[in-house]
Every structure is written in C-alpha cells, then in structure tokens.
Amino acid sequence: MGGNHGGLTAVAKGVESDHIAGMDDTPPPARPEAVDDWLEDEDDFAAPPETEEEEQRRLAWEAEMIAEAEAELAAGYYVDGDEVLAWLKSVGTDNELPPPPVGRR
C-alpha cells in the first residue's frame, strides 16, 4: 500500500471549505530581486518536452497511482484531514509534528 514511499497515498478526509475560509489573508512578503531575476530566466531551466513514449509511461504511472489510491479508500484507509492540516502547518517550524497516522474504518 502507498507505493514505494512506505505510506498511504495522500488522501485528506474532512478538509472542508471552512478550513480554507479560515486561512490567513495576509499577503506574502515581497520577493527578493534575486528570485524575480531567476523567475525571468526560468525558461532556461525548463524540462524538455516529453517524447510520446515518456508521456505514455507517465500516464500509465498516474493511472496506477490513482487505482492504488482508490483501492486504499475502498479498503477503508484514511488520514484525518484536521491532522494533515496541523502537520502541514508545522512543517519547517521548530515544533514540527510527525506525519499523521493512517486510520482504517
């Protein structure tokens, strides 16, 4: 289950629009000029277009991952949405939480 990352495919249950509505509306700080300069040159770092074969492999992999996630949901596996949000908010802080546990109904 969960592919090669050793965990359940990311599925947030219980993430409702009130979570989004409660998010901070404070605009982010201005980007440093170095970031703006890099973004202007971003095309210099763009990946080359996919070949037909690469696209087919990617689409097959995506279909496999979707089927795996659907099977996990059908088997009753889930991760609580509130716990996912708390974990995501903690990432990169001094009090980073461990990833939330996988539950089963």
Beta strands, then each sheet from edge to edge (+ up, - down):
strand 1: 12-13
strand 2: 77-80
strand 3: 103-104
sheet 1: 1+ 2+ 3-
end
